[in-house]
Amino acid sequence: MPKISGKSKERVSFSCDPAPFKKMHDSIEAGEASSISALINTALIFYFENRNKTSKDQIIEWLESDAGMQYIESLMKRINVKKK
């Protein structure tokens, strides 16, 4: 088995519906991912890191991000313009 960060990878086999399978190939062709294995690993990591987050947690996380702060600032500017 190939090693990643000192840990061996496990080999698995699974069946995939045609639509997501095509999207995986399209992502690889677009250079968004290097392989189907990389896409599946990324999706699984994302799933397990985020599965217990509530909508509230996700909203707070986004609002605290740079994009969220920019959104809040734009809202504040719109509110200030309406007050004038």
OpenMM code with the backbone's topology and positions (N, CA, C; nanometers):
from openmm import Vec3, app, unit

residues = "MET PRO LYS ILE SER GLY LYS SER LYS GLU ARG VAL SER PHE SER CYS ASP PRO ALA PRO PHE LYS LYS MET HIS ASP SER ILE GLU ALA GLY GLU ALA SER SER ILE SER ALA LEU ILE ASN THR ALA LEU ILE PHE TYR PHE GLU ASN ARG ASN LYS THR SER LYS ASP GLN ILE ILE GLU TRP LEU GLU SER ASP ALA GLY MET GLN TYR ILE GLU SER LEU MET LYS ARG ILE ASN VAL LYS LYS LYS".split()
positions = [
    Vec3(0.0815, -0.1180, 0.0000),
    Vec3(0.0000, 0.0000, 0.0000),
    Vec3(0.0861, 0.1247, 0.0000),
    Vec3(0.0455, 0.2281, -0.0759),
    Vec3(0.1222, 0.3527, -0.0740),
    Vec3(0.1051, 0.4246, 0.0600),
    Vec3(0.2077, 0.4969, 0.1017),
    Vec3(0.2003, 0.5674, 0.2303),
    Vec3(0.1743, 0.7154, 0.2085),
    Vec3(0.0941, 0.7719, 0.2973),
    Vec3(0.0688, 0.9160, 0.2986),
    Vec3(0.0916, 0.9624, 0.4410),
    Vec3(0.1736, 1.0620, 0.4592),
    Vec3(0.2044, 1.1166, 0.5909),
    Vec3(0.2348, 1.0059, 0.6915),
    Vec3(0.3098, 0.9049, 0.6490),
    Vec3(0.3486, 0.7991, 0.7398),
    Vec3(0.2434, 0.6925, 0.7636),
    Vec3(0.1269, 0.7078, 0.7013),
    Vec3(0.0199, 0.6105, 0.7225),
    Vec3(-0.0127, 0.5402, 0.5907),
    Vec3(-0.0404, 0.4115, 0.5989),
    Vec3(-0.0779, 0.3359, 0.4801),
    Vec3(-0.2213, 0.3687, 0.4404),
    Vec3(-0.2458, 0.3699, 0.3107),
    Vec3(-0.3819, 0.3897, 0.2617),
    Vec3(-0.4508, 0.2545, 0.2537),
    Vec3(-0.5783, 0.2550, 0.2774),
    Vec3(-0.6590, 0.1338, 0.2628),
    Vec3(-0.7228, 0.1355, 0.1250),
    Vec3(-0.7253, 0.0218, 0.0607),
    Vec3(-0.7906, 0.0107, -0.0689),
    Vec3(-0.9357, -0.0281, -0.0473),
    Vec3(-1.0249, 0.0419, -0.1178),
    Vec3(-1.1675, 0.0113, -0.1108),
    Vec3(-1.2236, 0.0093, -0.2518),
    Vec3(-1.3360, -0.0527, -0.2646),
    Vec3(-1.4065, -0.0580, -0.3922),
    Vec3(-1.5495, -0.0131, -0.3665),
    Vec3(-1.6056, 0.0630, -0.4579),
    Vec3(-1.7431, 0.1060, -0.4405),
    Vec3(-1.8086, 0.1259, -0.5760),
    Vec3(-1.9392, 0.1283, -0.5765),
    Vec3(-2.0159, 0.1548, -0.6978),
    Vec3(-2.0603, 0.2995, -0.6954),
    Vec3(-2.0602, 0.3615, -0.8113),
    Vec3(-2.0949, 0.5027, -0.8205),
    Vec3(-2.1997, 0.5222, -0.9297),
    Vec3(-2.2983, 0.6052, -0.9008),
    Vec3(-2.3975, 0.6383, -1.0021),
    Vec3(-2.3304, 0.7140, -1.1159),
    Vec3(-2.3856, 0.7069, -1.2366),
    Vec3(-2.3223, 0.7710, -1.3524),
    Vec3(-2.3052, 0.9228, -1.3394),
    Vec3(-2.4029, 0.9932, -1.2825),
    Vec3(-2.3943, 1.1398, -1.2766),
    Vec3(-2.2754, 1.1876, -1.1928),
    Vec3(-2.2592, 1.1396, -1.0674),
    Vec3(-2.1412, 1.1853, -0.9925),
    Vec3(-2.0100, 1.1344, -1.0521),
    Vec3(-2.0140, 1.0163, -1.1140),
    Vec3(-1.8931, 0.9633, -1.1767),
    Vec3(-1.8470, 1.0555, -1.2892),
    Vec3(-1.9429, 1.1042, -1.3696),
    Vec3(-1.9103, 1.1982, -1.4770),
    Vec3(-1.8566, 1.3284, -1.4197),
    Vec3(-1.9171, 1.3757, -1.3109),
    Vec3(-1.8697, 1.4997, -1.2482),
    Vec3(-1.7264, 1.4833, -1.1972),
    Vec3(-1.6940, 1.3654, -1.1456),
    Vec3(-1.5574, 1.3413, -1.0992),
    Vec3(-1.4596, 1.3499, -1.2167),
    Vec3(-1.4946, 1.2845, -1.3275),
    Vec3(-1.4078, 1.2889, -1.4459),
    Vec3(-1.3961, 1.4307, -1.4997),
    Vec3(-1.5061, 1.5049, -1.5006),
    Vec3(-1.5037, 1.6440, -1.5470),
    Vec3(-1.4121, 1.7284, -1.4594),
    Vec3(-1.4162, 1.7061, -1.3280),
    Vec3(-1.3302, 1.7803, -1.2349),
    Vec3(-1.1831, 1.7503, -1.2594),
    Vec3(-1.1535, 1.6254, -1.2880),
    Vec3(-1.0151, 1.5869, -1.3165),
    Vec3(-0.9686, 1.6510, -1.4463),
    Vec3(-1.0536, 1.6460, -1.5494),
    Vec3(-1.0179, 1.7069, -1.6783),
    Vec3(-0.9998, 1.8575, -1.6662),
    Vec3(-1.0749, 1.9210, -1.5756),
    Vec3(-1.0650, 2.0661, -1.5550),
    Vec3(-0.9459, 2.1021, -1.4661),
    Vec3(-0.8760, 2.0015, -1.4148),
    Vec3(-0.7601, 2.0272, -1.3306),
    Vec3(-0.7950, 2.0595, -1.1863),
    Vec3(-0.9186, 2.0345, -1.1463),
    Vec3(-0.9615, 2.0628, -1.0096),
    Vec3(-0.9137, 1.9556, -0.9117),
    Vec3(-0.8831, 1.8393, -0.9629),
    Vec3(-0.8346, 1.7289, -0.8801),
    Vec3(-0.7404, 1.6437, -0.9638),
    Vec3(-0.6525, 1.5722, -0.8954),
    Vec3(-0.5547, 1.4919, -0.9680),
    Vec3(-0.6048, 1.3526, -1.0026),
    Vec3(-0.7024, 1.3030, -0.9231),
    Vec3(-0.7519, 1.1672, -0.9473),
    Vec3(-0.8859, 1.1459, -0.8779),
    Vec3(-0.9519, 1.0377, -0.9146),
    Vec3(-1.0770, 1.0025, -0.8474),
    Vec3(-1.0490, 0.9740, -0.7001),
    Vec3(-0.9391, 0.9087, -0.6723),
    Vec3(-0.9018, 0.8790, -0.5346),
    Vec3(-0.8881, 1.0079, -0.4532),
    Vec3(-0.8236, 1.1093, -0.5111),
    Vec3(-0.8073, 1.2373, -0.4413),
    Vec3(-0.9428, 1.3027, -0.4149),
    Vec3(-1.0335, 1.2961, -0.5122),
    Vec3(-1.1671, 1.3530, -0.4937),
    Vec3(-1.2436, 1.2828, -0.3825),
    Vec3(-1.2392, 1.1518, -0.3830),
    Vec3(-1.3116, 1.0750, -0.2814),
    Vec3(-1.2529, 1.1013, -0.1434),
    Vec3(-1.1197, 1.1030, -0.1325),
    Vec3(-1.0564, 1.1329, -0.0037),
    Vec3(-1.0955, 1.2714, 0.0467),
    Vec3(-1.0937, 1.3708, -0.0429),
    Vec3(-1.1315, 1.5071, -0.0051),
    Vec3(-1.2766, 1.5125, 0.0407),
    Vec3(-1.3651, 1.4456, -0.0329),
    Vec3(-1.5069, 1.4453, 0.0034),
    Vec3(-1.5294, 1.3785, 0.1390),
    Vec3(-1.4619, 1.2681, 0.1638),
    Vec3(-1.4768, 1.1989, 0.2922),
    Vec3(-1.4215, 1.2814, 0.4076),
    Vec3(-1.3067, 1.3441, 0.3876),
    Vec3(-1.2503, 1.4304, 0.4918),
    Vec3(-1.3462, 1.5445, 0.5217),
    Vec3(-1.3979, 1.6100, 0.4168),
    Vec3(-1.4926, 1.7199, 0.4356),
    Vec3(-1.6170, 1.6726, 0.5100),
    Vec3(-1.6693, 1.5587, 0.4699),
    Vec3(-1.7894, 1.5043, 0.5346),
    Vec3(-1.7657, 1.4830, 0.6844),
    Vec3(-1.6587, 1.4138, 0.7190),
    Vec3(-1.6361, 1.3811, 0.8593),
    Vec3(-1.5981, 1.5035, 0.9428),
    Vec3(-1.5350, 1.6034, 0.8816),
    Vec3(-1.5024, 1.7250, 0.9556),
    Vec3(-1.6255, 1.8129, 0.9779),
    Vec3(-1.7275, 1.7990, 0.8937),
    Vec3(-1.8411, 1.8901, 0.8984),
    Vec3(-1.9739, 1.8267, 0.9357),
    Vec3(-1.9793, 1.6977, 0.9543),
    Vec3(-2.1078, 1.6311, 0.9740),
    Vec3(-2.1796, 1.6697, 1.1023),
    Vec3(-2.1083, 1.7145, 1.2022),
    Vec3(-2.1730, 1.7502, 1.3278),
    Vec3(-2.1987, 1.9004, 1.3424),
    Vec3(-2.1598, 1.9757, 1.2410),
    Vec3(-2.1838, 2.1198, 1.2474),
    Vec3(-2.3306, 2.1479, 1.2184),
    Vec3(-2.3868, 2.2380, 1.2951),
    Vec3(-2.5245, 2.2791, 1.2708),
    Vec3(-2.5226, 2.3945, 1.1710),
    Vec3(-2.6381, 2.4274, 1.1195),
    Vec3(-2.6481, 2.5420, 1.0290),
    Vec3(-2.5991, 2.6678, 1.0986),
    Vec3(-2.6339, 2.6805, 1.2260),
    Vec3(-2.5906, 2.7974, 1.3031),
    Vec3(-2.4378, 2.8040, 1.3086),
    Vec3(-2.3738, 2.6915, 1.3358),
    Vec3(-2.2278, 2.6870, 1.3408),
    Vec3(-2.1671, 2.7301, 1.2074),
    Vec3(-2.2250, 2.6801, 1.0985),
    Vec3(-2.1733, 2.7121, 0.9658),
    Vec3(-2.1927, 2.8597, 0.9324),
    Vec3(-2.3064, 2.9169, 0.9725),
    Vec3(-2.3319, 3.0588, 0.9476),
    Vec3(-2.2332, 3.1442, 1.0262),
    Vec3(-2.2137, 3.1112, 1.1524),
    Vec3(-2.1188, 3.1867, 1.2353),
    Vec3(-1.9783, 3.1769, 1.1773),
    Vec3(-1.9390, 3.0573, 1.1364),
    Vec3(-1.8062, 3.0381, 1.0781),
    Vec3(-1.7898, 3.1248, 0.9538),
    Vec3(-1.8939, 3.1293, 0.8690),
    Vec3(-1.8860, 3.2100, 0.7474),
    Vec3(-1.8838, 3.3590, 0.7800),
    Vec3(-1.9685, 3.4028, 0.8729),
    Vec3(-1.9725, 3.5442, 0.9084),
    Vec3(-1.8390, 3.5916, 0.9654),
    Vec3(-1.7655, 3.5032, 1.0310),
    Vec3(-1.6354, 3.5378, 1.0866),
    Vec3(-1.5220, 3.5309, 0.9830),
    Vec3(-1.5521, 3.4782, 0.8650),
    Vec3(-1.4510, 3.4696, 0.7597),
    Vec3(-1.4350, 3.6058, 0.6921),
    Vec3(-1.3321, 3.6190, 0.6093),
    Vec3(-1.3118, 3.7440, 0.5349),
    Vec3(-1.4327, 3.7767, 0.4477),
    Vec3(-1.4868, 3.6767, 0.3799),
    Vec3(-1.6036, 3.6995, 0.2945),
    Vec3(-1.7240, 3.7434, 0.3770),
    Vec3(-1.7419, 3.6831, 0.4929),
    Vec3(-1.8529, 3.7208, 0.5796),
    Vec3(-1.8385, 3.8622, 0.6315),
    Vec3(-1.7166, 3.8983, 0.6700),
    Vec3(-1.6921, 4.0346, 0.7179),
    Vec3(-1.7181, 4.1362, 0.6076),
    Vec3(-1.6775, 4.1047, 0.4857),
    Vec3(-1.7038, 4.1947, 0.3729),
    Vec3(-1.8536, 4.2098, 0.3503),
    Vec3(-1.9269, 4.1020, 0.3657),
    Vec3(-2.0717, 4.1064, 0.3500),
    Vec3(-2.1346, 4.1954, 0.4579),
    Vec3(-2.0915, 4.1794, 0.5819),
    Vec3(-2.1439, 4.2609, 0.6916),
    Vec3(-2.1136, 4.4090, 0.6657),
    Vec3(-1.9909, 4.4381, 0.6209),
    Vec3(-1.9546, 4.5763, 0.5909),
    Vec3(-2.0418, 4.6335, 0.4806),
    Vec3(-2.0698, 4.5540, 0.3771),
    Vec3(-2.1539, 4.6039, 0.2680),
    Vec3(-2.2969, 4.6287, 0.3162),
    Vec3(-2.3458, 4.5437, 0.4059),
    Vec3(-2.4788, 4.5666, 0.4635),
    Vec3(-2.4821, 4.6949, 0.5456),
    Vec3(-2.3774, 4.7165, 0.6239),
    Vec3(-2.3713, 4.8370, 0.7058),
    Vec3(-2.3681, 4.9623, 0.6182),
    Vec3(-2.2948, 4.9581, 0.5084),
    Vec3(-2.2910, 5.0722, 0.4159),
    Vec3(-2.4286, 5.0972, 0.3566),
    Vec3(-2.4989, 4.9905, 0.3188),
    Vec3(-2.6343, 5.0058, 0.2628),
    Vec3(-2.7296, 5.0661, 0.3652),
    Vec3(-2.7171, 5.0226, 0.4900),
    Vec3(-2.8030, 5.0763, 0.5967),
    Vec3(-2.7728, 5.2244, 0.6178),
    Vec3(-2.6441, 5.2619, 0.6195),
    Vec3(-2.6057, 5.4014, 0.6389),
    Vec3(-2.6534, 5.4893, 0.5250),
    Vec3(-2.6510, 5.4396, 0.4015),
    Vec3(-2.6990, 5.5164, 0.2869),
    Vec3(-2.8481, 5.5401, 0.2982),
    Vec3(-2.9239, 5.4416, 0.3418),
    Vec3(-3.0684, 5.4556, 0.3564),
    Vec3(-3.1062, 5.5552, 0.4659),
    Vec3(-3.0190, 5.5667, 0.5683),
    Vec3(-3.0469, 5.6583, 0.6791),
    Vec3(-3.0308, 5.8044, 0.6369),
    Vec3(-2.9499, 5.8306, 0.5378),
    Vec3(-2.9201, 5.9691, 0.4955),
    Vec3(-3.0304, 6.0289, 0.4140),
] * unit.nanometer
topology = app.Topology()
chain = topology.addChain("A")
for resn in residues:
    res = topology.addResidue(resn, chain)
    for name in ("N", "CA", "C"):
        topology.addAtom(name, app.Element.getBySymbol(name[0]), res)
